[in-house]
Amino acid sequence: MLARNSERLASLKEELSTSTNKIHFISCDVSDYDQCKAAYDIVKGEFGSIDIAILNAGIGLNSSLSIPHREVAINTMGINYFGIVNFGHILFPYFREKGSGEFIGVSSMADVRGFEGSGIYCSSKSAASTYLESARAELRRYGVRVMTIKPGFVDTNMTKKNKHPMPFIMDATKAARLIYKAINGKKNSYSFPWQTRFGSYLLSILPDTVYDKLATLRGDIGQ
Ligand SMILES: NC(=O)c1ccc[n+]([C@@H]2O[C@H](COP(=O)([O-])OP(=O)(O)OC[C@H]3O[C@@H](n4cnc5c(N)ncnc54)[C@H](OP(=O)(O)O)[C@@H]3O)[C@@H](O)[C@H]2O)c1
């Protein structure tokens, strides 16, 4: 388990530990390549081999593009996009050589269009989704599975601060169970809940002129 806050990781380890599993946690900022590489070396050294990596780290925020926003964009891309790229850079060659491996990236259905007030988050997630899709196409022939998870709204620390409506928001435990089932089911891509997936599909096929008119009415559909 990797994240920046080691105290929370320690308490999660305590909660999840049983006599039959072995859980390690490492404090790691996924936007920092050197920390990702150091974490990979520790895990590889401790467990010998890596079979699956779940790239879930992300930050979500509402941000206006009509005020200066470069720092926010760099920070968000650093985590939501480069957090995945950093591990792709390390793990794809390793999985390719091994002839197996699973790389599961958590993106969002917010990748579908640019929403007002979420331009930075949406663009970080569309970059992540496209990167994962290309990796899937390229690495399949080497026995490597690349999967994209796209949640709609889930009730977590990220969404607690939101003031706007969050249609079909899902309990985090239920979302985790669905993600776990989808990973075991060997899907390539999994978007949930179905209502948001359907709404995203409709948005994706709207002509730009129609979407532009609707978008000014306010339209976030996911974090
Ligand atoms: N909640 C939603 O509605 C929703 C919808 C669509 C997609 N998602 C995506 O689902 C993923 C999980 O989000 P969540 O809702 O569970 O958010 P969350 O409750 O805020 O959790 C985010 C997790 O990412 C870790 N993290 C953040 N920045 C990091 C960094 N620089 N390096 C390493 N770890 C970092 C955090 O740990 P530390 O702070 O300790 O580092 C935390 O464990 C994200 O990629 C998010 O974009 C969420």
The ligand as an ORCA input file, in Angstrom:
! r2SCAN-3c Opt
* xyz 0 1
  N     -14.792      9.743     -5.059
  C     -15.254      9.888     -6.285
  O     -16.413     10.300     -6.507
  C     -14.401      9.502     -7.471
  C     -15.015      9.488     -8.748
  C     -14.250      9.136     -9.854
  C     -12.925      8.804     -9.700
  N     -12.346      8.833     -8.461
  C     -10.926      8.497     -8.379
  O     -10.742      7.449     -7.447
  C      -9.437      7.547     -6.864
  C      -9.566      7.484     -5.346
  O     -10.273      8.640     -4.936
  P     -11.062      8.737     -3.545
  O     -12.423      9.235     -3.841
  O     -10.906      7.500     -2.727
  O     -10.255      9.954     -2.912
  P      -9.655     10.158     -1.446
  O     -10.572      9.642     -0.428
  O      -9.258     11.592     -1.387
  O      -8.354      9.229     -1.481
  C      -7.289      9.542     -2.335
  C      -6.144      8.593     -2.028
  O      -5.050      8.934     -2.888
  C      -3.880      9.098     -2.095
  N      -3.048     10.135     -2.701
  C      -3.400     11.384     -3.067
  N      -2.344     12.045     -3.561
  C      -1.300     11.176     -3.522
  C       0.075     11.273     -3.885
  N       0.592     12.407     -4.386
  N       0.846     10.180     -3.710
  C       0.349      9.038     -3.195
  N      -0.926      8.898     -2.826
  C      -1.745      9.957     -2.985
  C      -4.406      9.561     -0.727
  O      -3.490      9.262      0.323
  P      -2.503     10.375      0.944
  O      -3.278     11.639      1.035
  O      -2.085      9.800      2.257
  O      -1.358     10.466     -0.001
  C      -5.655      8.687     -0.595
  O      -5.331      7.407     -0.148
  C      -8.840      8.860     -7.391
  O      -7.979      8.596     -8.479
  C     -10.067      9.639     -7.856
  O      -9.775     10.598     -8.851
  C     -13.047      9.173     -7.341
*
